[in-house]
Amino acid sequence: MDDSAALLPAIHRVIDQVGTVILGKRPQVRLAMACLLARGHLLIEDLPGVGKTTLAHAIAKSLGLAFQRIQFTSDLLPNDILGVSVFDMNARTFAFHPGPVFAQLILADEINRATPKTQSALLEAMEEHQVTIEGTTRRLPEPFFVIATQNPSHQIGTFDLPESQLDRFLMRIHLGYPDAAAERALLSGVERRTMIEDLPPCMDFTALVAAQSKVRTVHVAPALVDYVQALLAHTRVASHLAAGLSPRAGLALLNGARAWALIDGRDHVEPEDVQAVLPSVVGHRLLGKGLGSAITGRALAERLLADVAIP
């Protein structure tokens, strides 16, 4: 991958730098980077206080992207996200005032604390990279990347994300509690917000767009497609699952695996790349039924990997 030789060091600098802020979570940081390189959106689900918002800030700073944070609350309205037209008395016409969605990286903080109507304001933006307001379609900046955080659904004041909204996220990850060594470093070290303010960009806009384009050229062999199809087909006949994975989920799995392979410096996808990203790509798309309905999406994804052999 001669033409990617200059891209790989920059990609790894971003991962390394974010890892100095989010301690002990390199696999999750790498998944977040793979999600961005695959031109997807990222959902981080976990308890408050484990670093979800900090991770989004660190990625934005390390990539030098125009960043906006939207704090989702029960009284947030769609226009608070998209923008609104205001009548200009001098010009005697309406002038559009863009909302915070018009940025390259959006942090939708605690997205499941807003009502479903407000959550749906992001659907067109995430899928089409555009928004339609008052009959006018407006393009969003490129690259456009949404990182949403959500608290567990059992917490007071949360609304479950509908399946259509969940499906817009290429990956869902969990940070979890830090291990003892990482937690001690957090308790004894510099405050994370101070660290983020001092982070320099490790990758410019041109390099990021080039890396995203390079992901699309990573080769997927027919045998690898057979493996992905076997995974999809198994979910559609498995008796413990409420529904199978869609073709969109298969495309997301391939794109995530391509990005994972690129980060490893390879120009082709291997089965291990699919296995590395699969729990994060399909975990929020799988739902158990019957006695298995209480099983987490990650556990269902891991069972899927165990049930389907590599061809």
BELLIN-V236229 format. One record per pair of residues at least 24 apart in sequence whose ideal C-beta (glycine too) atoms are under 6 Angstrom apart, sorted by sequence separation. I is the first residue (numbers start at 1). GAP is how many residues later the second one is. D is the distance in Angstrom with one decimal. If there is no record, write none. Layout:
i=I gap=GAP d=D
i=I gap=GAP d=D
This chain:
i=101 gap=24 d=5.5
i=228 gap=25 d=5.9
i=256 gap=25 d=5.0
i=253 gap=28 d=5.0
i=22 gap=29 d=5.3
i=252 gap=29 d=5.3
i=70 gap=30 d=5.2
i=275 gap=30 d=5.7
i=68 gap=32 d=3.9
i=22 gap=33 d=5.2
i=249 gap=33 d=5.8
i=68 gap=35 d=3.9
i=249 gap=36 d=5.2
i=21 gap=37 d=4.4
i=66 gap=37 d=4.7
i=104 gap=37 d=5.1
i=111 gap=37 d=4.3
i=245 gap=37 d=6.0
i=66 gap=38 d=4.5
i=67 gap=38 d=4.9
i=68 gap=38 d=5.6
i=69 gap=38 d=4.4
i=70 gap=38 d=5.5
i=71 gap=38 d=5.1
i=72 gap=38 d=5.1
i=76 gap=38 d=4.9
i=112 gap=38 d=4.2
i=65 gap=39 d=4.2
i=72 gap=39 d=5.0
i=82 gap=39 d=5.8
i=104 gap=39 d=5.9
i=110 gap=39 d=6.0
i=111 gap=39 d=5.3
i=271 gap=39 d=4.7
i=18 gap=40 d=4.5
i=65 gap=40 d=4.4
i=69 gap=40 d=5.9
i=73 gap=40 d=5.8
i=78 gap=40 d=5.7
i=81 gap=40 d=4.8
i=105 gap=40 d=5.0
i=106 gap=40 d=4.8
i=107 gap=40 d=5.4
i=108 gap=40 d=3.9
i=109 gap=40 d=5.4
i=218 gap=40 d=4.0
i=245 gap=40 d=6.0
i=18 gap=41 d=5.9
i=72 gap=41 d=5.1
i=72 gap=42 d=4.0
i=76 gap=42 d=5.0
i=126 gap=42 d=4.2
i=78 gap=43 d=3.8
i=116 gap=43 d=6.0
i=215 gap=43 d=5.0
i=218 gap=43 d=5.3
i=18 gap=44 d=5.6
i=113 gap=44 d=5.7
i=215 gap=44 d=5.0
i=218 gap=44 d=5.6
i=227 gap=44 d=5.8
i=17 gap=45 d=5.0
i=60 gap=45 d=4.7
i=113 gap=45 d=5.9
i=224 gap=45 d=5.4
i=242 gap=45 d=4.4
i=112 gap=46 d=4.6
i=119 gap=46 d=5.6
i=112 gap=47 d=5.5
i=215 gap=47 d=5.4
i=242 gap=47 d=4.1
i=14 gap=48 d=4.6
i=240 gap=48 d=5.7
i=82 gap=49 d=5.3
i=112 gap=49 d=5.7
i=218 gap=49 d=6.0
i=219 gap=49 d=4.3
i=220 gap=49 d=5.0
i=56 gap=51 d=4.4
i=82 gap=51 d=5.4
i=240 gap=52 d=4.2
i=53 gap=56 d=5.8
i=234 gap=74 d=5.0
i=231 gap=77 d=5.2
i=230 gap=78 d=5.2
i=170 gap=82 d=5.0
i=227 gap=83 d=5.8
i=227 gap=84 d=5.5
i=41 gap=85 d=5.4
i=226 gap=85 d=5.0
i=223 gap=88 d=5.9
i=56 gap=91 d=4.3
i=52 gap=97 d=4.0
i=41 gap=105 d=4.2
i=42 gap=105 d=4.8
i=43 gap=105 d=5.1
i=44 gap=105 d=4.8
i=45 gap=105 d=5.1
i=173 gap=107 d=5.3
i=36 gap=109 d=5.5
i=171 gap=109 d=4.2
i=171 gap=110 d=5.7
i=172 gap=111 d=5.9
i=172 gap=112 d=4.1
i=166 gap=118 d=5.0
i=51 gap=124 d=5.5
i=50 gap=125 d=4.8
i=43 gap=126 d=4.2
i=45 gap=127 d=6.0
i=41 gap=128 d=5.0
i=46 gap=128 d=5.2
i=41 gap=129 d=5.9
i=42 gap=129 d=5.5
i=43 gap=129 d=4.2
i=44 gap=129 d=5.7
i=45 gap=129 d=5.9
i=46 gap=129 d=5.0
i=40 gap=130 d=2.5
i=35 gap=135 d=5.3
i=61 gap=135 d=5.7
i=35 gap=136 d=4.5
i=62 gap=137 d=5.8
i=64 gap=137 d=3.3
i=54 gap=138 d=5.1
i=58 gap=138 d=5.7
i=61 gap=138 d=4.1
i=57 gap=139 d=5.0
i=62 gap=140 d=4.9
i=63 gap=140 d=5.5
i=31 gap=142 d=5.4
i=28 gap=145 d=5.1
i=28 gap=147 d=5.8
i=25 gap=150 d=5.7
i=24 gap=154 d=5.0
i=24 gap=155 d=5.3
i=24 gap=158 d=3.2
i=23 gap=159 d=3.9
i=23 gap=162 d=5.5
i=21 gap=171 d=5.9
i=39 gap=173 d=5.5
i=21 gap=174 d=5.3
i=37 gap=174 d=5.5
i=37 gap=175 d=5.7
i=38 gap=177 d=5.8
i=37 gap=178 d=5.2
i=17 gap=185 d=5.4
i=14 gap=188 d=4.7
i=13 gap=189 d=4.0
i=14 gap=189 d=5.4
i=10 gap=193 d=4.3
i=10 gap=197 d=5.2
i=7 gap=204 d=4.9
i=4 gap=210 d=5.4
i=38 gap=217 d=4.1
i=38 gap=218 d=5.4
i=38 gap=221 d=4.2
i=34 gap=222 d=5.9
i=37 gap=222 d=4.1
i=34 gap=225 d=3.9
i=34 gap=226 d=5.1
i=31 gap=249 d=5.3
i=11 gap=252 d=6.0
i=8 gap=257 d=5.5
i=1 gap=266 d=4.7
